[in-house]
Amino acid sequence: MDELWVSVDRVEGICTGPVPMTPGRGFLVRAGRLLLPAGGPICMYALQSVIPLLPAKERTIAESKDADWLWRVDEVQCPDPKGGVIWRIEKRPLGSSNVTGGSAPEAAAGDLRIAVQKVLGTCTSGMAPGYELLVRGSSMYLSQPFCLYALQAVLPLLPAMQRNLTPDDWMAKENVIVCPDPAGNVLLRIDRL
């Protein structure tokens, strides 16, 4: 298994995020955990486009370079066509990157806090109650490594959870999401501050 450094290679348009993504800004994926240098931020929309490739890119590809498209994919585009932010995925030997986390900013009104509420099984990523991330606008901040799979479970819900919901919408009443790993059974709570 390798680790991945995923960073902005170039911006061909204008990134309109509250904290625009610029060349060199990136994150580390090591053993299925995401680590943001200095705690972030990273754009959650760009992250959602990149995440599907990461589990496969972390592993050694057994197929020949001619037989598997993953060999030739090392760039991913942000979904905003005006932004034109191109991310590069670089494989590195496991443990070779010296990336340290940081702290998230103080939470403010309108932010979302996603926190591990409970672990009902055994989380192989080491998630524990108290692990959390903060979402401000489209910017995401992490104080500690966060499981890529748990993050993938909550990412699609976050834009809707940031908006005012009608009382009959299930997301207005429910804010606990379970990680997709049934062995871990990690419960994540999404709170709008």
Secondary structure by P-SEA (a helix, b strand, c coil): cbbbbbcccccccccccccccccccbbbbcccbbbbcccccccaaaaaaaccccccccccccccccccccccccccccccccccbbbbbbbccccccbbbbbbcccccccbbbbcccccccccccccccccbbbbcccbbbbcccccaaaaaaccccccccccccccccccccccccccccccccbbbbbbcc
